[in-house]
């Protein structure tokens, strides 16, 4: 069984996943404390099975994590019907007011400007970190635009998100948990004040629409609104930065595919899906049985947890021809990177727009982009990403 703290496994977990798949679709993992599904069919069943839901359990001791727990108790991601149905209806109504289409020109302009900064840094120093110049700041800036966060406050968003998502990793030390709670409390206070301001002075941003959206007499509570906004930042930022980082790394390591995209921009839609599949930014997603159920022959009693290893599902040869091959023209591509079933990512269209803008800017402005050094990877398993991705145009 794999060790999620092992550096060699974190560098390339896919051979370990393949070995597990050959032995069966579901396996107990003593270190994680729950069984893990490794086949595409089993992972898809977990995500779609209405007897296996997202049941939030407060981080304990609950008294030490009031803000973190409040955010998740009120999150769409941690809710099941009928509450999930209600929350998604209200949130989708707010999103349905054209925010993704409204933002697309702005997203491209931001990506173009950041790529220009990357190009300038390469020209000045010979190489530069693509994460620092583009992959990390782009999704934060876009989410800030979506929520209507004033420019002066935007530098606070990424540190909050980075601290909070550490809580999703296994074996987090106490100081990391304390930092996640502190960031949660600060973010809650900030967004509560922002929502109160938008109630008095509405704009064309999503927070204003979340404040005002109604379904008959129903509306989001203050805590639900804050939980939704924080979810958008954390999911939108962490997933997108790692799709861009992991994806550009994959393209540069498979030069034929980078050159193919440079020569054929029409491949961009299928390229985005392939990059999400090939090196999944979210490797693991937990569900909890709400009723007796069976997944791939594995029986679950109410309260039992099980995890879908999305990275393993994405390399399943039963679904993907030559799954270890990067093919930016791959179609069909039924990856599970945005989830499945009722918890399918509500922000998926915006995430695709961000990745498209980044790849368009890079392939247009820097077609000769290359790796300048071997990248360093973050030492986390659940959220898979890089610490640094130094690139150059020399060579």
FENRA-V935131 format. One record per backbone hydrogen bond with DSSP energy under -1.0 kcal/mol. CO is the residue of the C=O (numbers start at 1). NH is the residue of the N-H. Records with the same first field share a line. If there is no record, write none. Layout:
CO = NH, NH
//
This chain:
3 = 6
6 = 10
7 = 11
8 = 12
13 = 17
14 = 18
15 = 19
16 = 20
17 = 21
18 = 22
20 = 24
25 = 38
27 = 36
29 = 33, 34
35 = 307
36 = 27
37 = 309
39 = 43
40 = 44
41 = 45
42 = 46
43 = 47
44 = 48
45 = 49
49 = 52
51 = 290, 291
53 = 288
61 = 64
62 = 65
65 = 69
66 = 70
67 = 71
68 = 72
69 = 73
70 = 74
72 = 75
76 = 79
80 = 84
82 = 86
83 = 87
84 = 88
85 = 89
86 = 90
87 = 91
88 = 92
89 = 93
90 = 94
91 = 95
92 = 96
94 = 97
95 = 99
98 = 102
99 = 103
100 = 104
103 = 107
104 = 108
105 = 109
106 = 110
107 = 111
108 = 112
109 = 113
110 = 114
111 = 115
112 = 116
113 = 117
114 = 118
115 = 119
116 = 120
117 = 121
118 = 122
119 = 123
120 = 124
121 = 125
122 = 126
128 = 391
129 = 133
130 = 134, 135
131 = 136
134 = 138
137 = 141
138 = 142
139 = 143
140 = 144
141 = 145
142 = 146
143 = 147
144 = 148, 149
146 = 206
150 = 153
151 = 154
153 = 156
154 = 157
156 = 160
157 = 161
158 = 162
159 = 163
160 = 164
161 = 165
164 = 167
165 = 168
166 = 169
173 = 177
174 = 178
175 = 179
176 = 180
177 = 181
178 = 182
179 = 183
180 = 184
181 = 185
182 = 186
183 = 187
184 = 188
185 = 189
186 = 190
187 = 191
188 = 192
189 = 193
190 = 194
191 = 195
192 = 196
193 = 197
194 = 198
195 = 199
196 = 200
197 = 201
205 = 209
206 = 210
207 = 211
208 = 212
209 = 213
215 = 218
218 = 215
221 = 225
222 = 226
223 = 227
224 = 228
225 = 229
226 = 230
227 = 231
228 = 232
229 = 233
230 = 234
231 = 235
232 = 236
233 = 237
234 = 238
235 = 239
236 = 240
237 = 241
238 = 242
239 = 243
240 = 244
241 = 245
242 = 246
243 = 247
244 = 248
245 = 249
246 = 250
247 = 251
248 = 252
249 = 253
250 = 254
254 = 257, 258
255 = 259
256 = 260
257 = 261
258 = 262
259 = 263
260 = 264
264 = 267
265 = 268
267 = 271
268 = 272
269 = 273
270 = 274
271 = 275
272 = 276
273 = 277
274 = 278
275 = 279
281 = 384
283 = 310
285 = 308
287 = 306
288 = 53
289 = 303
293 = 300
295 = 298
298 = 295
300 = 293
301 = 304
304 = 289
306 = 287
307 = 37
308 = 285, 310
309 = 313
310 = 314
312 = 315
313 = 316
316 = 319, 320
322 = 325
327 = 330
333 = 335
336 = 339
338 = 345
341 = 344
345 = 348
347 = 351
348 = 352
349 = 353
350 = 354
351 = 355
352 = 356
353 = 357
354 = 358
355 = 359
356 = 360
357 = 361
358 = 362
359 = 363
360 = 364
361 = 365
362 = 366
366 = 369
370 = 392
376 = 387, 388
382 = 283
385 = 378
389 = 130
390 = 372
391 = 128
392 = 370
//
